[in-house]
Amino acid sequence: MPEGDTVWQTARRLHIALASRPLVRSDLRVPRFATADLTGRTVLDVTPRGKHLLTRIEGGLTLHSHLGMEGAWKVYGPGERWRGGPAHQIRAILGAAERTAVGYRLPVLELLRTREEEKAVGHLGPDLLGPDWDPATALSNLLADPARPVGEALLDQRNLAGVGNIFKSETCFLVRATPWLPVGQVPSPERLVTAAKRLLEANRNRPGGSRRLSVYGRAGRPCPRCGTLIRTADQDDRPAYWCPACQPGPTS
């Protein structure tokens, strides 16, 4: 499930493969941009913004993509077999001389002017892994609706950008609150932003995209902190995980 750490890793791979290199192949397989030809243009950089990817290209263009739930960008060398999925799931191909980036199952793919990037990502709150990170603004955003369940507030990318369902549960575990506790009732709520940042930073550099998790996906297993069995229930049609002993407060 792509979250801020995964998007950061993806951007890094794409940047290493494509940045400062002219494109020798360009294929955008979405109707609106199917005729766009980027060949001959140099990729300037690939930047993550929350869960969004901004591939900036010579000539003032940006290819904006979002991985959604199942999307992925894969990078292949010359002659290497493409293994990201069947051909009909490919939405974009950007090829340089030595590496080719292939985007699979991308729910969002659009070509826009770099000067208009804010139209795509301007609504996002401070990026937990970005240069714009501002913990005071993120906390203010979270507390703007104190009655909102903390799990929902953390998932709202307008509050802070990069937390998905996995790190929602993990952040709540670290601050000892259930995902259903009103955010205004979280003791020392500034811990929410420090815990979320700590989690994403700790996981962005883990090899192979592996994650060190305490509660997510561990329903029925002992809590690593107290040994109580971890529970799960849906929150807004997404699973939440918590320890009933370590995380007091309302549940589903």
N, C-alpha and C positions, 0 to 999 in steps of 0.2 A: 504494500500500500504506500504510494509515494507521499512523503511528507517533506518538511523543509530540509531535513538532512539528505534525503534521497535526491531532491531537486538540486541541492548544492553539489553533490557528487556528480550528477549528470552534467551540470553546467561545466564542471571542471574537466570532465572527459571530452566534452564537445569542444571546449576552448583549446585544450591541448591538441586535439585532432585537426581543428580547422582554422584557428586564429592566425592571422598574418599570411594566409594562403588564398590564392584565387580559386574560385570554384570552377571545376571542369565539368560538373554535372549538377543539374538543378531540376527537380521534379516535385511540384506541389500538387498533390492529388486531392484537392478539394475544389468543387466547381468554381467558386468565386475567383480563385487564384491559379487555376489550371494552366492559363496561358502565360503566366509570369515566368520570365527567364532571367535567372540570376547568374548564369555562367559568365565568367570573365571578371566578376566582381570579387573583391577580396573581403573575407570575413574579418571584421575588426575585433570583436570579442563576443563571448557568450556569458551573460550575466544572469544569476538567479534573483528572483524577487518573490519572496514567500514561496508559493507553490508554482510560480510562473517562470518561464524561461524566455529571455530576450536575446536573440541572436542578431547582433548588429552587423550590418553589411555596408560596404562601400556604396556611396551614393545617397546616404541619408535614409537607408531602409532598415527596418527591424522585422525579423520573423518572430512573432509572438506565439508561443505554444504553452499548453497546459497539459499535464499528464493525466488529470482526472483520477479515476480509480484504477485503471488498467493500462494506461499509456506508458510508453517507454521510448527512449532514444538509445539506439545501439550503434557502436562504432566498429567498422570492419576494415581489415587490410586488403590489399590487392589479392584477388583470387579466393578470399576467405568466404565460406558459405554463410549466407545470411540465415540466422536462426531465431529471429525475434517473433516469428509468426508467419502465417500464410500471406501471400502477395496481396490479397485483397484487403488486408489490414494495414498496409503501408499507406501513410498519409503524406510523407515527405522524404525526399532524398537530397542530401547535400554532399557532393563529392569533391574532395581536393585530390591532388595527384597521388598521395600516399594513403589517405584514409577516406572512408565514406561513412557519413552519418545517416542512419535510417530511422525515421520516426514511425512507430507503430501505435495504432488505436488512440490517436491523439484527439480528444473531444474538442479542443480549441486549437486552431491553426489559422493565423491571419498575417498578412503582410501589410505593414503600416509604416508611415513616416516616423523616423526616430524621434523627431520633435513632437510627435503625438503619442508617445508611449504612455503618458499619463492617462490617456483615455482608456487604456487597457489595465493599468495597475495603480492608478492614482487613488483608487478607493481603499487600498490596503493600508493597514496600520503598520507600525514599525516592524521591520524584518528582523527576526531573532538572530539570523546569521548574516545580516547585511550591514553595510556601513552606516545606514540610517537608524540603527537600533537606538531607541530612546526609552529606557525603562519607565521613566516618569509618565511619558505620554501613554505607553501601553497600560500602565496601571490605572491612569485616569480613564482610559477607554473602557477597561473592564468594569470599573466601579460606576460608570455612567448609569447603569441599570442595576442597582444593588439587589433587586429581587430575582434577577435572572439566575438560573442554575449555573454553577461555575463551569460545568462541562460544556454547556451551550456557549457560554461567554468565551471560553478558550478556543472553541472551534470557529468563532466568528472572525474571519480574516480582516475585517475592518478594525478589530481591536488590536490584534497583533498577528503578524503574518508568519506562517510556517508550522503551526500546530495542527495535527490531524487527529484522527480518532485514537491512534496508538498513544501519542504523547499527551493527549487529554487525560487518559486513564493514569498514565505514569506520573504526570504532574500532580494530579489529585492525590495519588499515593504518597508522594514526597511531602505534601503539605498536610497530610492526615485529614482530608475532607472527602466526603463522597461527591461524585459528580453532580448530585442533585441538591447539594447545599447552596442556598442563595449566596452569590458571590460577595454580597455585603456582610455576610456572617462569617466569612473565612477569617480566622485569627491571623493577624499580621499579613494582610492580603498581598503586600509587596513580595512575599515569598512565592506567589504564583509566577511572577515574571522571572524571578531569579531561578526558580526550579525549572521552568520551561526552557530558559536559555541554557542552563547547565546540561539538561538532557540532550538538546539538539547538538550542542557543541561536542559533547562526549561521544555522540554516535555518528557524527558526520565523517569522521576519519577512520571509522572501524572498517577493516578489510572485508571486501565482498559484499558490502551493504548489510552485514549482520548487525543486529541490535542487542544491546544488553537490556533486558526487560525484567521488571519485578512482578507485575500483575497482569499485563495485557496478554490474553490468550491462555491464561493459566487457571481458568475456572476449575475448582475441585482440587487444586493442588495447594500445599501449605504456603502460607504467607512467608516470605523470606525474613520478615521482621519478627513475627510473633508465633507463627505456626498454625494460625487459624486458617480454615479453608477459604480460598478466594471465591467470590461470587461473581455472577454476571447477570446483566439484564439489559434490555434495549433502552436506549435514550435517544429519542428523535430518530428512530429506525436504525440506530447504530449500536453495536454492543459496547457496554461499559463494564469495566472490571474494577473490583474494589475488595478490600479486606474489612469485614464488618466489625472487627475488633479494633483495628488501627485507625479506621476512618469513620468516626462517629458522625451522625447526621442523618437526614432523610434519605430514603432509597426510592426505587421506582414504585 
